[in-house]
Amino acid sequence: YITVPRRRPPGHTHSAARLTIPRPTSHRIRSKIFSTEQLCGEMGTLGMVTRSLTRHYSKKNSRPFKLHQYQSWRTLILEPLSSGSVQVRRLSDADSGIVEVNLHRPETKNAIGNEMLRGLRHTFETLEMDGDANVMMISSSVPKAFCAGADLKERKEMTASEVQFFVNSLRSTFALLEALRVPTIAVIEGAALGGGLEMALSCDLRICGENAVLGLPETGLAIIPGAGGTQRLPRLVGKAVAKELIFTGRRIGAKEAMSIGLANYTVPAGEARPKALEIAREINNKAQV
């Protein structure tokens, strides 16, 4: 069964959940502590825990682990935590049907950590089920920053398995964004680097202010773009240009981004949102497809 404390003890800032399964007759499986961060990670439910248990079980046993063989006393579906770093605003009156998702994590230039990732995924899942939404814009409230990519400081504190969970969750969240039933517009002012650019690539349209800086700098850290950049960038700019940008990690400005087909429009700095809103209104006035 899974238990989560209803109240946190005084002075405690992090909650944890304990997952315990009955021991089979011929094999022993120790109970394992999963933090709430992990349990609310990639899938938001118990699927992630099942995969972790499978790996834990397989290290000591040759027979495959099958969760359905065990009966749980009770099941708790863990909902994503609310996130102050992802703010959702539904426009009204003539603009009803337009949803604006605003990234707000100024201390890290909107670097994506666990909290923001949960907020993004929950927002996209909610929007997919919202029949009143016709178009979505993703913008930033942080000056000179759209999104700086993954939060590397937070990642340093993760174990290898937690890093893998995070990367898989980032990839699946952007896939969810790409597959949304409504058109999506990335409003890019300032830096869109690494995972930030990959998020923009997952949108249907990209509007850049002249101060925008775009790039996939992962090769400088001896890694590759892990959230879809190696697939989505070539579709927009072609294989040769995409390979150059990925191999070199070169950063490009808004005008070059538009010239190679990465951006739909380039406008003066500070005017990306008005331009995106103009396009969103045109889309909103059309019938849903």
N, C-alpha and C positions, 0 to 999 in steps of 0.2 A: 504494500500500500504506500501511498504518498501522503505525508503530512506536512503542513505548512503552519507555523505558529500564527495564531490569530493576532496576538499582540507581541511586539518586540520588547524584550527586557530593557529596563532603563539603561541608557548609555550605549545600547547596541544600535549600529547604523545599518547593518547588513543582515538580511534574513537568509535562511537556508532551508532546504527541504531535504528530508531523508527518504530515500527510496529503498524499500526492503521487499525481497521476493522470497517465497518459501524455498527451503533447500530441497532439491530432489534427493532421492534415496542414495544414489551412487556418486553424486557430485556435490561439492560445496561451493557456494557462491557467497562471498562476503557482501554485506550491505555496503553501499557506497554513498557518500555525501555529495550531492550536486548543489552548487550555489544557485540562487534564483536567477542570476545572470545566465548560467548555462541552460537552465530549464526553459527560459523564455527566449532562447537564442534562435537558431536557424528556422525551426518549424513552428515554434510557439506552442507546441503540444508535446506529447510523450514520444513522438517518433524519434526525436534526437536522442532521448534517453535509451530507447530500444537499441539504437545503433551503438551507443557507448557500452551498454551491457553486453552486446554481442562480442565486441572486441575484448572486453574484460573477461568474459567467459571463455573465449577461444584460446586465450593465452595458456589456460590450464587444462583444457579439455579438447579432445579431437571431435566429439560430436557437436553438431550445430546447435546453437541456442535458439529456441523458439518460444517467444513470449507468450503465445496463446496456450502453451501447456500449463501455465501457472494462472491460478485464479486470484484476482486482487480482492481485497476487502472493500475497497472503495477507490473510485477514480476521480481525480481532480484535474480539470482542464485549466491550464495556467494561461491567463490572458496576458497580452503584452502590457507592460507598464506604460502609463501616460508619460509623455515626453515633452518637457518644456523646450527642448531644442528643435522640435518640429511643430510649427504652429500652422493651423489650418484655418483659412478664412473663406467663407462662402459669400460671394458677392450677391447683392440684392437688387430689387427693382428691375430695370431693363437688363442688368447684367446677371440676373438670376440664372443659374446653370453653370457659371464660371467658378471654379474652385482654385484658390491660390494656396500652395504649400510653401511656407516660408521657413528657411533654415536659419536657426538662431542659436549659435554657439560661439559667441565672439571671442572667448578666451583661447580658442584653438583654430580660429578662422574656419569654423564649420567642419573641422576634421571629424570623420565618422567614427564614433565609438559605439559601444554596446547600446547605450540609451538612445542615441539618435537612430541607430539601425532598427531597433524595435519600434521606434516612433514612425519611421518611414514605412516599414512593412505593415504596421497596423493601419496607417493612413491609406496605403494602396489597396489593402484588402477591403477596407470600408468603402472606398471610392468605387471599387469594382461592383459592389452590391447596391450602389446608390443610383437609382433610376433617374433622379433629378439632375445629376451632373452631366454636362455636355462637353466640357473641356477643362483641362487642368494646367496651371502654370506652376513651375518650381522656381522660386527666387530666393534671394538671400537678404537678410537685414543687416549683414555685416559689411561695412565699407571695404571695398577693394578685395573682396573674397566671395566667390560663389561657393566653392568647397575645396579644401586643401587635401582631400583624399582621406585615407584611413588614419586614425589616431595612432601614430607609431609609439608614443609614450605609453599609452594604455596597452598597446600590444606587447611591450616589453615585460609587462607584469603577468602576461598570460603563459600558461603551459603550452606545449606543442599541440596537444589535443584541443585546447581552447582556441588557439590560433586557427586550426583547421576548421573548427565549428564556425568561427567568425567569418573566414573567407568563404566557406560554403553558403553561409547565410547572406553575405553581401552579394554573392553571385545570384542566388535564387531571388533575392529582393529586387535586384535590377531586372531580372528576367520577368518578374511580376509587373514591374513598371512598364517594360517594353510591350507586354501583352495586354495592358489595360484596354478596355473597350472604348475609352474616350481618347481623343487626341491630346497629346501632352506637349508642352512648350517649356524648354529650359531658358531661363532669363539669366544670362551670364554677364556679370559685371566683376572685373577683377580676376583672380586666379581660379582656374578650374583644372586641378592637377590630379593625376593618378585616379583614384576612385571617384573624385569629383568630376573629371572628364568622362569617366565611364558611366556615371549617372546621367550626364548630359547626352551621351551617345545613346542611352536607352530611351530617350525622349524622341518624339516624332520630329520636332522642330527645335532649332537653337537660334536665339537672338543674342547677339554679342554687342556690348558697349565697346567703344574704341580702346578702353583700358583693359580689355580682357586678355588674359594670358592662358593658353591651353597647352597641355603636354602630358605625356606619360613617362615620368622620370624613373620608373621602377628599375630599369636596367642599371642605373647608378647604384642601386642597393643589392645588386646581384639577384634580382627576382624579375618576374615578368608580370605584366598586368593580369590580375587574377579574377576580375569581375566582368569579363566579356569584352574588354577593349581590343583584344587580338582578333575578335570576330567582327565586332560592329564597326571598328574604324575602317578596315578594308572595304566594307560594303559601301561606305560613303565616299572615300577618297581614292580607292583603288589599292591593289596590293603593294605596288612599288612605293608609293608615297607613305602608306601605312608602315611598311617595313622600315623605311628610313626614320620615321618619327619614333618608332618603338626601339629600334636598335641604338639610336643616338640619344634618345631621351630629350631631344630638342624641343624647346618651348616656342610656340608661335603666337603671333598677335592676331587680333580680330580680322584685320584686312587679309592676311594670308589664309586664315581659317575660311574666310568666305571665298577666296580665289580657288581653293582646292575642294570646295564643296562641303566643308565641315560645318559652316554656319550658313543659315538661310539669309540673315540680314546682319549688317554691321551699322550701328548708329552711334552718334556722339555719346561720350561717357555720361552715364546717368539717365539715358533715354531708352535703355533696353526694355524696362518694364512698360512704359507707355506704348512702345511699338508692339510688344507681346500682347498687351491688353487689346490693342487695335485688332490684331489678328484673331485673338480669342473671341472678340465680339462678332467678327465676321463668321467664325465657325459656329458660335452659339446661335446665330440667327438662322442657320441651316437646319434642316431636319436631321434627326439622328439616323445614322446608317447602320 
